[in-house]
Amino acid sequence: MENKSKRGWSWAYKKIRGLHCSKFTSAYRATRYALLGDTGTFYSKVSWRKIRIYR
């Protein structure tokens, strides 16, 4: 398992971009993740399922 301390802004940005979200959405959600530890709920372009990444 990956060390959680390495899961910062760039990790979250790449993860969200990998879900086919826009650059703006990815940057916003990665910033939320880095500051608050939670992206909040959002949708990707591929799926209508709710997605949320948190520590």
N, C-alpha and C positions, 0 to 999 in steps of 0.2 A: 504494500500500500504506500502511496506517495505521502511524503511528509507534509502535513497541513501548513507548516510555516512557509512552504514554497508556493502555496496557493494564494497568490496576490492578484493584482490588477491584470497583468498580462495573461496569467493562467485563465482567469475568468473571461477575459476578452476573447481569447482563442476558443474556449469552450463554447461561448455563446455564438461566435461566428461560425463554428462548426455545426451549429443548429440552424444555419441558414437565416440568421437575423441580419438586419441592415447594419452598416458600420456605426450609424448614430445610436441605434438601440443597443448594440454591443458595447459601445463606449460608455453610454449612460448606465447600463446595468452593471458593467464591470466596476465603474466608479462607486456605485451603491454598494457593491460587494466588498470593495476594498475599505470603504469608510464604515459601513454598518454591519458587514458580515452576512448580508442578505440581499439578493437581487430584487426581491419582490416578485409578484406573479406576472408573467408575460407569455406571449404566444410566439411561435416561430412561423416562418412562411410555409414550411412543409407540413406542419401538424397543427391541429386546432386544440391540442391538449395544453393544459396549463403547465408551465415550466417554472421552477423556482430553485435557485441554487443558494445554499446557506452553509455556514460553518458548523 
